[in-house]
Amino acid sequence: MTNKKIPLPPQIPQSSKDVERAICLLGSRTKVELSGKPAQELVALIGRYPNPQEAAAWKQHLKQMVKSKQQCYGDD
């Protein structure tokens, strides 16, 4: 049995606003095929259009990144 790792997005959005938007679009992508502006926006934010499995993994990675950043800069 092979443990196939899903690679991270080709690029990570730099602003927290863009990260949140990417998370939202990735969540939508896990459920439906995006088209038009949302698909173009997702590609602009993360570098390419993911399949549903990649979208789910990338969304989890970005959410964990946001959580880690909040813990790092948040109240101790």
CNS distance restraints for C-alpha pairs under 8 A (distance, minus, plus):
assign (resid   6 and name CA) (resid  54 and name CA) 6.48 0.50 0.50
assign (resid   6 and name CA) (resid  57 and name CA) 6.99 0.50 0.50
assign (resid   7 and name CA) (resid  54 and name CA) 7.86 0.50 0.50
assign (resid   8 and name CA) (resid  57 and name CA) 7.85 0.50 0.50
assign (resid   8 and name CA) (resid  58 and name CA) 6.04 0.50 0.50
assign (resid   8 and name CA) (resid  61 and name CA) 7.53 0.50 0.50
assign (resid   9 and name CA) (resid  46 and name CA) 5.78 0.50 0.50
assign (resid   9 and name CA) (resid  47 and name CA) 6.95 0.50 0.50
assign (resid   9 and name CA) (resid  48 and name CA) 7.79 0.50 0.50
assign (resid   9 and name CA) (resid  58 and name CA) 6.22 0.50 0.50
assign (resid  10 and name CA) (resid  46 and name CA) 6.10 0.50 0.50
assign (resid  10 and name CA) (resid  47 and name CA) 5.31 0.50 0.50
assign (resid  10 and name CA) (resid  48 and name CA) 7.10 0.50 0.50
assign (resid  11 and name CA) (resid  45 and name CA) 7.39 0.50 0.50
assign (resid  11 and name CA) (resid  46 and name CA) 4.84 0.50 0.50
assign (resid  11 and name CA) (resid  47 and name CA) 5.51 0.50 0.50
assign (resid  12 and name CA) (resid  19 and name CA) 7.53 0.50 0.50
assign (resid  12 and name CA) (resid  45 and name CA) 7.25 0.50 0.50
assign (resid  12 and name CA) (resid  46 and name CA) 5.76 0.50 0.50
assign (resid  13 and name CA) (resid  18 and name CA) 5.60 0.50 0.50
assign (resid  13 and name CA) (resid  19 and name CA) 5.34 0.50 0.50
assign (resid  13 and name CA) (resid  22 and name CA) 7.69 0.50 0.50
assign (resid  13 and name CA) (resid  45 and name CA) 5.71 0.50 0.50
assign (resid  13 and name CA) (resid  46 and name CA) 6.49 0.50 0.50
assign (resid  14 and name CA) (resid  18 and name CA) 6.85 0.50 0.50
assign (resid  14 and name CA) (resid  19 and name CA) 7.13 0.50 0.50
assign (resid  15 and name CA) (resid  19 and name CA) 6.30 0.50 0.50
assign (resid  16 and name CA) (resid  20 and name CA) 6.16 0.50 0.50
assign (resid  16 and name CA) (resid  66 and name CA) 7.92 0.50 0.50
assign (resid  17 and name CA) (resid  21 and name CA) 6.26 0.50 0.50
assign (resid  18 and name CA) (resid  22 and name CA) 6.05 0.50 0.50
assign (resid  18 and name CA) (resid  45 and name CA) 6.97 0.50 0.50
assign (resid  19 and name CA) (resid  23 and name CA) 6.19 0.50 0.50
assign (resid  19 and name CA) (resid  62 and name CA) 6.98 0.50 0.50
assign (resid  20 and name CA) (resid  24 and name CA) 6.29 0.50 0.50
assign (resid  21 and name CA) (resid  25 and name CA) 6.19 0.50 0.50
assign (resid  22 and name CA) (resid  26 and name CA) 5.93 0.50 0.50
assign (resid  22 and name CA) (resid  42 and name CA) 6.28 0.50 0.50
assign (resid  22 and name CA) (resid  45 and name CA) 6.39 0.50 0.50
assign (resid  22 and name CA) (resid  46 and name CA) 7.29 0.50 0.50
assign (resid  22 and name CA) (resid  59 and name CA) 7.75 0.50 0.50
assign (resid  23 and name CA) (resid  27 and name CA) 6.13 0.50 0.50
assign (resid  23 and name CA) (resid  59 and name CA) 5.25 0.50 0.50
assign (resid  23 and name CA) (resid  62 and name CA) 6.69 0.50 0.50
assign (resid  23 and name CA) (resid  63 and name CA) 7.09 0.50 0.50
assign (resid  24 and name CA) (resid  28 and name CA) 6.43 0.50 0.50
assign (resid  25 and name CA) (resid  29 and name CA) 6.11 0.50 0.50
assign (resid  25 and name CA) (resid  38 and name CA) 7.14 0.50 0.50
assign (resid  25 and name CA) (resid  42 and name CA) 6.40 0.50 0.50
assign (resid  26 and name CA) (resid  30 and name CA) 6.30 0.50 0.50
assign (resid  26 and name CA) (resid  42 and name CA) 7.60 0.50 0.50
assign (resid  26 and name CA) (resid  55 and name CA) 5.11 0.50 0.50
assign (resid  26 and name CA) (resid  56 and name CA) 6.79 0.50 0.50
assign (resid  26 and name CA) (resid  58 and name CA) 7.43 0.50 0.50
assign (resid  26 and name CA) (resid  59 and name CA) 5.78 0.50 0.50
assign (resid  27 and name CA) (resid  31 and name CA) 7.02 0.50 0.50
assign (resid  27 and name CA) (resid  55 and name CA) 7.06 0.50 0.50
assign (resid  27 and name CA) (resid  56 and name CA) 6.85 0.50 0.50
assign (resid  27 and name CA) (resid  59 and name CA) 6.73 0.50 0.50
assign (resid  28 and name CA) (resid  32 and name CA) 6.14 0.50 0.50
assign (resid  28 and name CA) (resid  34 and name CA) 7.58 0.50 0.50
assign (resid  29 and name CA) (resid  33 and name CA) 5.91 0.50 0.50
assign (resid  29 and name CA) (resid  34 and name CA) 6.11 0.50 0.50
assign (resid  29 and name CA) (resid  50 and name CA) 7.88 0.50 0.50
assign (resid  29 and name CA) (resid  51 and name CA) 7.75 0.50 0.50
assign (resid  29 and name CA) (resid  52 and name CA) 6.06 0.50 0.50
assign (resid  29 and name CA) (resid  55 and name CA) 6.31 0.50 0.50
assign (resid  30 and name CA) (resid  51 and name CA) 7.75 0.50 0.50
assign (resid  30 and name CA) (resid  52 and name CA) 4.43 0.50 0.50
assign (resid  30 and name CA) (resid  53 and name CA) 6.97 0.50 0.50
assign (resid  30 and name CA) (resid  55 and name CA) 5.77 0.50 0.50
assign (resid  30 and name CA) (resid  56 and name CA) 5.90 0.50 0.50
assign (resid  31 and name CA) (resid  52 and name CA) 7.25 0.50 0.50
assign (resid  34 and name CA) (resid  38 and name CA) 6.21 0.50 0.50
assign (resid  34 and name CA) (resid  39 and name CA) 5.13 0.50 0.50
assign (resid  35 and name CA) (resid  39 and name CA) 5.02 0.50 0.50
assign (resid  35 and name CA) (resid  40 and name CA) 7.66 0.50 0.50
assign (resid  36 and name CA) (resid  40 and name CA) 6.33 0.50 0.50
assign (resid  37 and name CA) (resid  41 and name CA) 5.95 0.50 0.50
assign (resid  38 and name CA) (resid  42 and name CA) 6.14 0.50 0.50
assign (resid  39 and name CA) (resid  43 and name CA) 6.32 0.50 0.50
assign (resid  39 and name CA) (resid  49 and name CA) 7.04 0.50 0.50
assign (resid  40 and name CA) (resid  44 and name CA) 6.18 0.50 0.50
assign (resid  41 and name CA) (resid  45 and name CA) 6.17 0.50 0.50
assign (resid  42 and name CA) (resid  46 and name CA) 6.12 0.50 0.50
assign (resid  42 and name CA) (resid  47 and name CA) 7.66 0.50 0.50
assign (resid  42 and name CA) (resid  48 and name CA) 7.33 0.50 0.50
assign (resid  42 and name CA) (resid  49 and name CA) 6.75 0.50 0.50
assign (resid  43 and name CA) (resid  47 and name CA) 4.86 0.50 0.50
assign (resid  43 and name CA) (resid  48 and name CA) 4.43 0.50 0.50
assign (resid  43 and name CA) (resid  49 and name CA) 5.37 0.50 0.50
assign (resid  44 and name CA) (resid  48 and name CA) 7.40 0.50 0.50
assign (resid  50 and name CA) (resid  54 and name CA) 5.48 0.50 0.50
assign (resid  50 and name CA) (resid  55 and name CA) 5.50 0.50 0.50
assign (resid  51 and name CA) (resid  55 and name CA) 6.09 0.50 0.50
assign (resid  52 and name CA) (resid  56 and name CA) 6.27 0.50 0.50
assign (resid  53 and name CA) (resid  57 and name CA) 6.38 0.50 0.50
assign (resid  54 and name CA) (resid  58 and name CA) 5.89 0.50 0.50
assign (resid  55 and name CA) (resid  59 and name CA) 5.92 0.50 0.50
assign (resid  56 and name CA) (resid  60 and name CA) 6.33 0.50 0.50
assign (resid  57 and name CA) (resid  61 and name CA) 6.26 0.50 0.50
assign (resid  58 and name CA) (resid  62 and name CA) 6.16 0.50 0.50
assign (resid  59 and name CA) (resid  63 and name CA) 6.09 0.50 0.50
assign (resid  60 and name CA) (resid  64 and name CA) 6.09 0.50 0.50
assign (resid  61 and name CA) (resid  65 and name CA) 6.14 0.50 0.50
assign (resid  62 and name CA) (resid  66 and name CA) 6.22 0.50 0.50
assign (resid  63 and name CA) (resid  67 and name CA) 6.17 0.50 0.50
assign (resid  64 and name CA) (resid  68 and name CA) 6.05 0.50 0.50
assign (resid  65 and name CA) (resid  69 and name CA) 6.16 0.50 0.50
assign (resid  66 and name CA) (resid  70 and name CA) 6.17 0.50 0.50
assign (resid  67 and name CA) (resid  71 and name CA) 6.25 0.50 0.50
assign (resid  68 and name CA) (resid  72 and name CA) 6.09 0.50 0.50
assign (resid  69 and name CA) (resid  73 and name CA) 6.15 0.50 0.50
assign (resid  69 and name CA) (resid  74 and name CA) 7.96 0.50 0.50
assign (resid  70 and name CA) (resid  74 and name CA) 5.17 0.50 0.50
assign (resid  71 and name CA) (resid  75 and name CA) 7.33 0.50 0.50
assign (resid  71 and name CA) (resid  76 and name CA) 7.77 0.50 0.50
